[in-house]
Amino acid sequence: MPKMKSKSGAKKRFQFTGTGKIKRKHAYHGHILTKKSQKRKRNLDHTAIVEKANEKVVKQMLQA
């Protein structure tokens, strides 16, 4: 049986913290930034933790 491969897109988008939670980046910070306020852009800069509801799906994508 061949090895299971993790989703390469998920590998680039998610990271595990030291306590085992999953970090993610905010959306809407890629382009068309001129109309967004400084405060909004600054808050989108920080990472967030993946919600409990989505954690199982993300872990499945990351398992190798």
CORCORBEL-V835714 format. One record per pair of residues at least 12 apart in sequence whose ideal C-beta (glycine too) atoms are under 6 Angstrom apart, sorted by the first residue. I is the first residue (numbers start at 1). J is the second residue. D is the distance in Angstrom with one decimal. If there is no record, write none. Layout:
# CORCORBEL-V835714
i: <I I>
j: <J J>
d: <D D>
This chain:
# CORCORBEL-V835714
i: <6 6 7 10 10 14 21 22 22 23 24 24 25 26 29>
j: <62 64 61 61 62 58 49 50 58 47 48 50 47 44 44>
d: <5.3 4.4 4.2 3.8 5.5 5.8 5.2 4.1 5.4 4.7 5.6 5.3 6.0 4.3 4.0>
